[in-house]
Amino acid sequence: MNKKVAILIIFSAIFFSACSQKSVNQAQQQNDKNAPEVTQTTPENVNYYVEIETNFGNIVVKLYNETPKHRDNFVKLVKEGFYDGLLFHRVIKNFMIQGGDPESKEAKPGQMLGNGSLGYTIPAEFVPSLYHKKGALAAARTGDNVNPMKESSSCQFYIVQGNVWQPQQLQMMAQQMGKHFSAEQVSAYTTVGGTPHLDGDYTVFGEVVEGLEVVDKIAAVKCGPMDRPVEDVSMKMKIVER
């Protein structure tokens, strides 16, 4: 097996065990319930964009209408100001930047983060055409051993940085992990890059349309234990019109 592919497969299992059970262990501790119904309705011709303000610059994400439960939950939290003052508490270069833990607000230096929750989960919304290319916005979750339905965190999310892959690596990964990558996915992963090993396991519900360079800057920061940035990377969000 290609060494890079083998390491990534092992790393993703270890990371998302941590991302799920450390960084996103939230509602499972309470035997989570599914997300409460969100009353808003979104016309088919309306798209939501969210601006994420950080101390490294701003990131604008488009939310997918193909994943309405995740879209509406995220919009609701943004409108309520839930994310304002929270941190990107887990950052791994060439992989992703993760935030949304409510316990990260005004967290003390060295404080372990990633267990925060809003007490519910969101049913998975897997759409084959929505995948983990660079800039993808996706929901973190607890691991398969406690979450066989792959339900999403109520509030924690990540933005993909990833790597650029060779076609042979993708083919090997597909064989090893029992996945299938479409021609569109192969084209994206071999040019823009991403984290293909996460496809079909975590719900992708949006993508960066502005500020990919900011994602790169955040991904490059120095981190300490549990991949928490040594210097806090805070966020503030708002709905923007496009």
HELIX and SHEET records of a PDB file:
HELIX    1   1 LYS A    3  GLN A   21  1                                  19    
HELIX    2   2 ALA A   27  GLN A   30  5                                   4    
HELIX    3   3 PRO A   68  LYS A   79  1                                  12    
HELIX    4   4 PRO A  102  SER A  104  5                                   3    
HELIX    5   5 PRO A  167  MET A  177  1                                  11    
HELIX    6   6 ALA A  183  TYR A  189  1                                   7    
HELIX    7   7 PRO A  196  LEU A  198  5                                   3    
HELIX    8   8 LEU A  212  ALA A  219  1                                   8    
HELIX    9   9 PRO A  225  ASP A  227  5                                   3    
SHEET    1   A 3 LYS A  33  ASN A  34  0                                        
SHEET    2   A 3 TYR A 120  ILE A 122  1                                        
SHEET    3   A 3 SER A 152  SER A 153 -1                                        
SHEET    1   B 8 PHE A  88  ILE A  92  0                                        
SHEET    2   B 8 MET A  96  GLY A  99 -1                                        
SHEET    3   B 8 PHE A 157  VAL A 160 -1                                        
SHEET    4   B 8 ALA A 136  ALA A 139 -1                                        
SHEET    5   B 8 VAL A 204  GLU A 210 -1                                        
SHEET    6   B 8 GLY A  57  LEU A  63 -1                                        
SHEET    7   B 8 TYR A  48  THR A  54 -1                                        
SHEET    8   B 8 MET A 235  VAL A 240 -1                                        
END                                                                             
